[in-house]
Amino acid sequence: MWPDVVARALACFEDAFKQPGRYLNASEVWQPGLEVEYARENLEEVMLYLPHGARHDLGRLIARIDDEFERRTLPDPGPVSDWTEGGWWWSRIRER
C-alpha cells in the first residue's frame, strides 16, 4: 500500500459519482489504476490491515459506495473471467 491510498480511492469514486445521468460512463481510454474498479480493489485491500474500529468506520462508507456503484452500473452478461474472482465490482459494466 502507498500513502493516501484511501483518500485517492475515495476521490476516484467522488469524481465518478459526479457524472450526470443514471449510469456511469465507461472511460474512453482504459487507464489501469485510475478506474473505479481499481479504487474499490484498493479499499478492499486496506480493510485487511485496519484495526477493528477503523475497519468498521471505513466499511460503512464502502457499503454506501457499493450501493451507489451497483445502482449506477449493470451486471456484465458476459462469461465470468479471472478479473471477477477478486470482487463483485469487476463483474459490472458502466455503459449502456
Secondary structure as the mmCIF struct_conf table of DSSP 4:
data_model
#
loop_
_struct_conf.conf_type_id
_struct_conf.id
_struct_conf.beg_label_comp_id
_struct_conf.beg_label_asym_id
_struct_conf.beg_label_seq_id
_struct_conf.end_label_comp_id
_struct_conf.end_label_asym_id
_struct_conf.end_label_seq_id
TURN_TY1_P TURN_TY1_P1 PRO A 3 ASP A 4
HELX_RH_AL_P HELX_RH_AL_P1 VAL A 5 PHE A 17
TURN_TY1_P TURN_TY1_P2 LYS A 18 LYS A 18
BEND BEND1 GLN A 19 TYR A 23
HELX_LH_PP_P HELX_LH_PP_P1 LEU A 24 SER A 27
BEND BEND2 GLU A 28 VAL A 29
TURN_TY1_P TURN_TY1_P3 PRO A 32 LEU A 34
BEND BEND3 GLU A 35 GLU A 35
HELX_RH_AL_P HELX_RH_AL_P2 VAL A 36 MET A 47
TURN_TY1_P TURN_TY1_P4 LEU A 48 TYR A 49
BEND BEND4 LEU A 50 LEU A 50
HELX_RH_AL_P HELX_RH_AL_P3 HIS A 52 ARG A 71
TURN_TY1_P TURN_TY1_P5 ARG A 72 ARG A 72
BEND BEND5 THR A 73 THR A 73
STRN STRN1 LEU A 74 PRO A 75
BEND BEND6 GLY A 78 GLY A 78
HELX_RH_3T_P HELX_RH_3T_P1 ASP A 82 GLU A 85
TURN_TY1_P TURN_TY1_P6 GLY A 86 GLY A 86
HELX_RH_3T_P HELX_RH_3T_P2 TRP A 88 SER A 91
STRN STRN2 ARG A 92 ILE A 93
#
